[in-house]
Amino acid sequence: MKGLDTNALVRFLVRDDEVQAEAVHRVLRKAEQGREVFFVPLLVVLETCWVLDAVYEIPRDEIIDAFMMLLLMPTLRFEAPSVLQRVMARAKDIPSDLADLLIADSARQSGCESVLSFDKRAAKQGVFEALL
């Protein structure tokens, strides 16, 4: 199995570089025919959320919809898919940053009672705890 990096996932979703986007599409089509899967680490999901929001200014609902679509692709195997599914399902109703939601849910899944942070906005969420 091979993994996908953030830049490949972003090209696939945004198609801002047609040559690179087509290369990713070609690889995924070939994988589908050969029943191959590509691993998508949670860190790639986190980075992709950040890039789509901060760099491309894609609306939050579109980012959520994109990940819900990616989760259905048989050629992609996500790290901690239950975390990702839960976060994306809840994200439309919770205004928190997608990255913070992923961090919080991942920490909970790993048995953490809280996540220490200087981020005052994140600290308003249940699992985050303000350091100051």
C-alpha positions as CSV (number, residue, x, y, z in Angstrom):
1,M,0.0,0.0,0.0
2,K,1.1,3.5,-0.7
3,G,0.1,6.7,1.0
4,L,-1.1,10.1,-0.3
5,D,0.5,13.3,0.7
6,T,-1.4,16.6,1.3
7,N,-0.3,18.1,-2.0
8,A,-1.7,15.1,-4.0
9,L,-5.1,15.3,-2.1
10,V,-5.3,19.1,-2.6
11,R,-4.5,18.7,-6.4
12,F,-7.2,16.1,-6.6
13,L,-9.8,18.3,-4.9
14,V,-8.9,21.8,-6.2
15,R,-7.5,21.0,-9.7
16,D,-5.4,24.2,-9.7
17,D,-2.6,22.5,-11.5
18,E,-4.1,20.5,-14.3
19,V,-1.1,18.3,-15.0
20,Q,-0.7,17.3,-11.3
21,A,-4.5,16.9,-10.9
22,E,-4.7,14.6,-13.9
23,A,-1.7,12.6,-12.5
24,V,-3.6,12.0,-9.3
25,H,-6.8,11.2,-11.1
26,R,-5.0,8.7,-13.3
27,V,-3.4,7.0,-10.3
28,L,-6.7,6.7,-8.5
29,R,-8.5,5.4,-11.6
30,K,-5.8,2.7,-12.1
31,A,-6.0,1.8,-8.4
32,E,-9.7,1.4,-8.6
33,Q,-9.3,-1.0,-11.5
34,G,-6.6,-3.0,-9.7
35,R,-8.4,-2.8,-6.3
36,E,-5.5,-1.0,-4.7
37,V,-5.9,1.4,-1.9
38,F,-4.0,4.5,-0.8
39,F,-3.5,5.3,2.9
40,V,-4.4,8.8,4.0
41,P,-2.9,9.7,7.4
42,L,-4.8,11.9,9.8
43,L,-2.0,14.5,9.5
44,V,-2.7,14.7,5.8
45,V,-6.4,15.3,6.5
46,L,-5.5,18.0,9.1
47,E,-3.1,19.7,6.6
48,T,-5.6,19.5,3.8
49,C,-8.3,21.1,5.9
50,W,-5.9,23.9,6.7
51,V,-4.8,24.4,3.1
52,L,-8.3,24.4,1.7
53,D,-9.4,26.9,4.3
54,A,-6.4,29.2,4.7
55,V,-4.9,29.1,1.2
56,Y,-7.8,28.5,-1.1
57,E,-10.5,30.1,1.1
58,I,-12.9,27.3,0.3
59,P,-16.1,27.5,2.4
60,R,-16.2,25.1,5.4
61,D,-19.3,23.3,4.1
62,E,-17.6,22.5,0.9
63,I,-14.5,21.2,2.7
64,I,-16.8,19.0,4.9
65,D,-18.6,17.7,1.8
66,A,-15.3,17.0,0.0
67,F,-14.2,14.8,2.9
68,M,-17.5,13.0,3.1
69,M,-17.1,12.2,-0.6
70,L,-13.4,11.1,-0.1
71,L,-14.5,8.8,2.8
72,L,-16.7,6.9,0.3
73,M,-14.0,6.3,-2.2
74,P,-12.9,2.6,-2.2
75,T,-9.4,3.5,-3.3
76,L,-8.7,5.6,-0.1
77,R,-8.1,4.1,3.4
78,F,-8.1,6.8,6.0
79,E,-6.2,6.6,9.3
80,A,-8.9,6.6,12.1
81,P,-11.8,6.7,9.7
82,S,-14.3,6.7,12.6
83,V,-12.7,9.9,14.0
84,L,-12.9,11.5,10.6
85,Q,-16.5,10.5,10.0
86,R,-17.6,11.6,13.4
87,V,-15.9,15.0,13.0
88,M,-17.2,15.7,9.6
89,A,-20.7,14.6,10.6
90,R,-20.7,17.0,13.6
91,A,-18.7,19.8,11.9
92,K,-21.7,21.4,10.2
93,D,-23.3,22.0,13.6
94,I,-20.2,23.1,15.5
95,P,-18.5,26.3,14.5
96,S,-15.1,25.3,15.8
97,D,-12.1,25.0,13.5
98,L,-12.0,21.7,11.6
99,A,-8.4,21.1,12.7
100,D,-9.4,21.6,16.4
101,L,-12.3,19.2,16.0
102,L,-10.0,16.6,14.6
103,I,-7.4,17.1,17.4
104,A,-10.1,17.0,20.1
105,D,-11.8,13.8,18.7
106,S,-8.5,12.1,18.1
107,A,-7.3,12.9,21.6
108,R,-10.6,11.6,23.1
109,Q,-10.3,8.4,21.0
110,S,-6.8,8.0,22.5
111,G,-8.1,8.3,26.1
112,C,-7.1,11.9,26.8
113,E,-9.2,13.7,29.4
114,S,-8.2,17.1,27.8
115,V,-6.0,18.9,25.4
116,L,-3.9,21.8,26.8
117,S,-3.8,24.8,24.5
118,F,-3.2,28.6,24.5
119,D,-6.0,28.9,21.9
120,K,-8.8,30.7,23.7
121,R,-11.3,29.8,21.1
122,A,-10.5,26.1,21.2
123,A,-10.5,26.2,25.0
124,K,-14.3,26.9,24.8
125,Q,-14.8,23.4,23.5
126,G,-15.3,20.6,25.9
127,V,-12.0,18.7,25.5
128,F,-9.6,21.7,25.3
129,E,-8.3,23.2,28.4
130,A,-6.8,26.7,28.5
131,L,-3.2,26.9,29.7
132,L,-3.6,30.6,30.6
